[in-house]
Amino acid sequence: MKYYSTIITLIFFNLTSLTLVLYYGNKAKLIEEENKAISLDIKKNEEQLKINEVEFSLYHNYLYLRKLQKIYFEIENENNYSKNRLKLKDFLNPEQDNVLQAVSN
């Protein structure tokens, strides 16, 4: 009879431990899937950031802006670099036109 109670106790502990392992295993699987989704999001954002950095450097390159101007506009502006760039004090004048780039000098 003593062996039966020991066997029943061991079966109970085995079932309890099996239930706990399955429960926490399921929780771990959900967390792992969530982490994979977050990792993919991070990779996509990093790629987008790299693209944005390239675009930012291109769009702030004066020669690139001049090429775009030649492509899209028939009117050729003067090649005077300083006339086509705004400074902070120039924002007070609302009649600015033909502006290619604004600088913070």
PyMOL commands that set and color helices and strands:
alter all, ss='L'
color gray80, all
select helices_A, chain A and resi 2-59+62-72+82-84+88-92
alter helices_A, ss='H'
color red, helices_A
select strands_A, chain A and resi 85-86+101-102
alter strands_A, ss='S'
color yellow, strands_A
deselect
rebuild
show_as cartoon
